[in-house]
């Protein structure tokens, strides 16, 4: 499927300054029209933060990224879909490091400046020759136009029916413009609490300290991605990464500018989380649960989670049966 045929909601958001992206079909997926490798590159070193699955069984790329974030000096993120590189032991760890190494060579950076995300079938080794060839090719196709953004977003997809993209502008740059933020994600099944089976990426041309990046990403994910429930299963590969390269302003955000960043980040994560729920495998309805009168946020979350995860409530919603007793009993 060509990018022009992609069923995308709304316009393709613009890339923040200093980023280039692309995606292509390398051969991990059987369908030759489906991208399965994506590359996101910052032309200048960026701050990175990450939040990850809380499943005790986690994929090699999760361990790789978790050990490196938060931090500075990052140049790229390489993503593959069609193979999760999960439950693959030491070979999976070696393959993840090799993906970072080949990517770093292709973009002219250090291996330590590259993060890795994978999603797809669990328990199979990566076809490394296919992936390495794909990485080198996609690096030659990096661009900052709408087509490249769509291809990169499609490279995240597995059973998704559409790419998930959002763009936000916020604050005021030293030159009088606005900072830009772009988010992309995938996720359609194995969607449960504590993130979901999903990959998410937020990139921005604002500058932010690693501590602020990690703190605010964790808060935003907790209020958005961690509130999504489709089938209750927790994945091995859940990852949401944030890259901030400071191309629109080198001074780390503080005060009201940092508050504007926080609001924009939550907004981007909220849009992507809703898109994931709306595109859930077999989903015919999307509901948003709001709890009022609770003594604490945690109490409200427990009530909302009990309702959202209830099979009886889900069957009532699916059948368009307004049986509010099921909500009360949940």
C-alpha positions in Angstrom: 0.0 0.0 0.0 1.5 3.3 -1.1 1.5 6.1 1.5 -1.2 8.0 -0.5 -3.5 5.1 0.1 -2.9 4.9 3.9 -6.1 5.4 5.9 -4.9 8.1 8.2 -7.0 10.4 10.3 -6.2 14.0 9.7 -3.2 15.6 8.0 0.3 14.2 8.3 2.0 16.3 11.0 5.2 18.1 10.2 8.5 16.8 11.5 10.2 18.8 14.3 13.4 20.6 13.2 16.5 18.5 12.9 14.8 15.2 12.3 14.7 12.9 9.3 12.7 9.6 9.0 11.9 6.8 6.6 10.5 3.3 6.4 10.6 0.5 3.9 9.8 -3.2 3.3 12.9 -5.2 4.0 11.3 -8.6 4.0 10.3 -9.4 7.6 6.6 -9.3 6.6 5.2 -11.5 3.9 3.2 -8.7 2.3 5.7 -6.7 0.1 3.6 -3.6 0.3 3.9 -3.4 4.1 6.9 -1.5 5.6 8.7 -3.4 8.3 11.8 -1.3 9.0 11.7 2.4 10.2 14.5 4.7 11.0 14.2 8.0 12.9 17.3 10.2 13.0 18.2 13.4 14.8 20.8 15.4 12.9 22.1 16.6 16.3 22.6 14.7 19.6 19.3 14.4 21.5 18.2 13.7 25.0 16.3 10.4 25.3 13.9 9.0 27.9 11.9 5.8 27.9 9.1 3.9 29.6 8.8 0.1 29.2 6.7 -3.0 29.8 6.4 -4.1 33.4 6.1 -7.7 32.2 8.7 -9.9 33.9 9.3 -11.5 30.5 10.7 -8.7 28.3 12.3 -8.6 24.9 16.0 -8.0 24.1 15.4 -4.4 22.7 13.6 -3.5 26.0 16.6 -4.5 28.1 18.9 -2.7 25.6 17.0 0.6 25.7 16.2 0.5 29.4 19.9 0.3 30.3 20.6 3.4 28.2 17.7 5.8 29.1 17.4 8.5 30.3 20.5 10.0 28.7 22.0 12.3 26.2 23.9 12.1 22.9 21.3 10.0 21.0 21.2 10.1 17.2 18.8 7.5 16.0 16.1 4.9 16.7 15.8 1.8 14.5 12.5 -0.1 14.5 11.5 -3.4 13.0 8.0 -5.0 12.9 7.1 -8.5 12.1 9.5 -10.1 14.7 9.5 -9.1 18.4 13.0 -10.5 19.2 11.4 -11.7 22.4 12.2 -15.0 24.2 15.3 -15.3 22.1 18.0 -15.4 24.8 21.6 -14.3 24.3 21.1 -14.5 20.5 18.4 -11.8 20.8 20.7 -9.6 22.8 23.5 -10.0 20.2 21.1 -9.2 17.4 19.8 -6.1 19.1 23.3 -4.8 19.6 24.0 -5.6 15.9 21.0 -3.6 14.8 22.3 -0.6 16.8 25.8 -1.1 15.4 24.7 -1.2 11.8 22.4 1.7 12.2 25.2 3.8 13.8 27.5 3.1 10.9 24.8 4.0 8.4 24.0 7.4 10.0 27.6 8.3 11.1 27.1 7.9 14.8 28.2 5.8 17.7 26.5 2.5 18.6 25.7 4.0 22.0 23.7 6.7 20.3 21.1 4.3 18.8 18.0 2.8 20.5 16.1 -0.2 19.2 12.5 -1.2 19.1 11.0 -4.4 17.8 7.4 -5.8 17.6 5.8 -8.8 16.0 6.0 -12.6 16.5 7.5 -13.8 19.8 10.0 -16.6 20.0 11.7 -16.4 16.6 15.2 -15.2 15.8 15.6 -12.1 13.7 16.7 -12.6 10.1 19.7 -10.4 10.6 21.0 -10.3 7.0 17.6 -9.1 5.9 17.4 -6.5 8.7 21.0 -5.3 8.1 20.4 -4.8 4.4 17.1 -3.0 5.2 18.9 -0.7 7.7 21.5 0.4 5.2 18.9 1.0 2.5 16.4 2.9 4.7 19.3 5.2 5.9 19.8 6.3 2.3 16.1 7.2 2.1 15.9 9.5 5.1 13.8 12.7 4.4 11.7 15.2 6.2 8.6 15.1 4.0 5.1 13.7 4.5 5.7 10.5 2.5 8.7 9.7 4.7 6.7 10.3 7.9 4.0 8.0 6.7 6.4 5.3 5.7 8.1 5.5 9.1 4.7 5.2 10.9 3.7 2.3 8.8 6.9 0.5 9.6 5.7 0.3 13.2 2.5 -1.5 12.3 1.7 -5.2 12.8 -2.0 -6.0 13.0 -2.9 -2.3 13.0 -5.3 -1.1 10.3 -3.8 2.3 10.1 -0.7 4.3 11.2 -1.1 6.4 14.4 0.3 9.9 14.2 -0.2 13.2 16.0 1.5 16.6 15.9 1.5 19.3 18.6 3.0 22.8 18.7 3.7 24.5 22.0 5.6 27.3 23.8 7.7 30.0 22.2 11.2 29.5 20.7 14.1 32.0 21.2 13.4 33.1 17.6 9.7 33.8 18.2 8.3 30.6 16.7 6.8 27.6 18.3 8.3 24.3 19.3 7.1 21.2 17.5 6.3 17.7 18.7 5.4 14.6 16.6 4.2 11.3 18.0 3.8 7.9 16.3 2.7 4.6 17.7 1.4 1.1 17.0 -0.8 -1.3 18.9 -3.8 -3.3 18.1 -3.7 -6.4 20.2 -2.3 -7.8 23.5 -3.4 -4.4 25.0 -3.5 -4.4 28.7 -2.5 -2.4 31.8 1.0 -1.1 32.3 1.4 0.2 28.8 0.1 -2.3 26.2 1.5 -4.2 23.3 2.7 -1.0 21.8 5.5 1.0 20.5 5.4 4.7 20.8 7.8 7.5 19.9 7.6 11.2 20.7 10.1 13.5 19.0 10.5 17.3 19.6 12.9 20.1 18.6 12.8 21.5 22.2 15.7 21.0 24.6 15.0 19.2 27.9 17.2 17.7 30.6 17.3 13.9 30.9 15.7 14.0 34.4 12.8 16.2 33.2 12.4 14.1 30.1 12.1 10.9 32.1 9.9 12.3 34.8 7.4 13.9 32.4 7.3 11.0 30.0 6.6 8.6 32.9 3.8 10.9 34.1 2.3 11.3 30.7 2.4 7.5 30.0 0.8 6.7 33.3 -2.1 9.0 32.6 -2.6 7.8 29.0 -1.0 4.6 27.7 -1.3 2.9 31.1 -5.0 3.5 31.1 -5.7 1.6 27.9 -7.4 -1.8 28.1 -8.5 -4.0 25.1 -7.8 -7.6 26.0 -5.9 -7.4 29.3 -2.7 -9.1 28.1 0.6 -7.4 28.9 3.2 -7.5 26.1 6.9 -8.3 26.2 7.9 -5.4 24.0 6.1 -2.3 25.2 8.2 0.8 24.7 7.6 4.5 24.5 10.6 6.7 23.8 11.1 10.4 23.8 13.8 12.2 21.8 14.4 16.0 22.3 17.1 17.5 20.2 17.0 21.2 20.9 17.1 22.2 17.3 14.6 25.0 17.9 16.3 26.2 21.1 19.4 24.9 22.8 18.6 26.0 26.3 16.7 23.3 28.3 13.1 24.2 29.0 12.2 25.6 32.4 9.3 27.4 34.1 6.3 28.1 31.9 8.0 26.6 28.8 8.5 23.3 30.6 4.8 23.4 31.7 3.8 23.9 28.0 6.0 20.9 27.1 4.4 18.8 29.8 0.9 19.7 28.5 1.9 19.0 24.9 3.4 15.7 25.8 0.3 14.5 27.6 -1.8 15.7 24.7 0.3 13.7 22.2 0.3 10.6 24.4 -3.5 10.9 25.0 -4.2 11.1 21.2 -2.0 8.1 20.5 -3.5 6.0 23.4 -7.0 6.7 22.1 -6.0 5.7 18.6 -4.6 2.4 19.9 -7.8 1.6 21.7 -9.9 2.6 18.7 -7.9 0.3 16.5 -7.9 -2.7 18.9 -8.2 -6.1 17.2 -11.9 -6.9 16.9 -12.9 -3.6 18.6 -16.3 -2.2 17.6 -16.7 0.4 20.4 -14.4 2.7 22.3 -15.5 4.0 25.7 -13.8 6.5 28.0 -14.4 5.9 31.7 -14.4 8.9 34.0 -14.5 8.5 37.8 -15.6 11.3 40.1 -15.8 11.5 43.9 -12.8 9.2 44.5 -10.6 10.0 47.5 -7.4 9.6 45.4 -6.2 9.2 41.9 -5.2 5.6 42.7 -8.7 4.8 44.0 -10.2 6.3 40.8 -7.9 4.2 38.7 -8.8 1.0 40.5 -12.5 1.7 39.9 -12.0 2.5 36.3 -9.8 -0.5 35.7 -12.3 -2.8 37.3 -15.0 -1.6 34.9 -12.7 -1.5 31.8 -11.4 -5.0 32.4 -14.8 -6.6 33.2 -15.8 -9.2 30.5 -19.5 -8.6 31.4 -19.2 -4.8 30.8 -17.3 -5.4 27.5 -20.0 -7.8 26.2 -22.7 -5.3 27.2 -21.0 -2.6 25.3 -20.3 -4.8 22.3 -23.9 -5.8 22.2 -25.1 -2.2 22.7 -27.0 -3.4 25.8 -27.4 -0.5 28.3 -27.2 -2.7 31.3 -25.7 -0.4 33.9 -26.0 -3.0 36.6 -22.9 -4.7 35.1 -21.0 -1.5 35.6 -22.1 -1.2 39.2 -21.2 -4.9 39.9 -17.8 -4.6 38.3 
